[in-house]
Amino acid sequence: MLELRNVDTYYGNIQALKGISIDVNEGEIVTLIGANGAGKSTTLMTICGVTPPRSGEISFKGTPIHKMSTEKIVAMGLVQVPEGRRIFPTMSVLENLEMGTFLRRDKSDIQKDIDYVFDLFPILAQRRSQMGGTLSGGEQQMLAISRALMARPRVLLLDEPSLGLAPLIIKQIFEIIKKINQEQKTTVFLVEQNANQALKLADRGYVMENGHITLTDTAANLLDNEQVKSAYLGL
């Protein structure tokens, strides 16, 4: 469904991604793990057209997207939940959700999707009129995911959804990601530093180091891999 082939991405003269190739099949949860600065967030920014690749190809459902604008990529169904949540702090919960529908034309179905995300995250229903910036970190992450769902993604791109959250909230967020994948048939590409949680959730995984993909396997095999255990699982 989503393919990256030999992708190189630069920031000025600094090469951040070095010939990476990644496949995400329809219906899967695929995770990309690695240390800070490995290039994980750059990978998502490159997919979304924010930081276009200097070379290589990216295709979505067979269509090349590496030269498309971010707006067109989102309209095709690739939607990112950015690192650090980045909700609209001075807008209400409901207004944030409505911003997620900006490119939609099926306005009659929007209320149905609002009801769905409120079922997923009942706390947001209780806070629908509250300003986004006054929510807790966990609630803001729930809102960021919900806003992305309002765009009806075919592939949901998640950048460090566990960042800065308490363990109980992380568990809840990951359970919801699994539910979205199963109920909505939404394909998920998850970038995550919490390798243990990510690999327990995912079907397959990639390990990134210094802009290179160094390992790829089923998530279960990566959990048992001695190199992964030592470097990322603290075992």
Sequence and secondary structure as in RCSB ss.txt:
>XXXX:A:sequence
MLELRNVDTYYGNIQALKGISIDVNEGEIVTLIGANGAGKSTTLMTICGVTPPRSGEISFKGTPIHKMSTEKIVA
MGLVQVPEGRRIFPTMSVLENLEMGTFLRRDKSDIQKDIDYVFDLFPILAQRRSQMGGTLSGGEQQMLAISRALM
ARPRVLLLDEPSLGLAPLIIKQIFEIIKKINQEQKTTVFLVEQNANQALKLADRGYVMENGHITLTDTAANLLDN
EQVKSAYLGL
>XXXX:A:secstr
 EEEEEEEEEETTEEEEEEEEEEE TT EEEEE  TTSSHHHHHHHHTTSS  SEEEEEETTEE TTS HHHHHH
HTEEEE TT    TTSBHHHHHHHTTTT   GGGHHHHHHHHHHH HHHHHTTTSBGGGS HHHHHHHHHHHHHT
T  SEEEEE TTTT  HHHHHHHHHHHHHHHHHS  EEEEEES HHHHHHH SEEEEEETTEEEEEEEHHHHHH 
HHHIIIII  
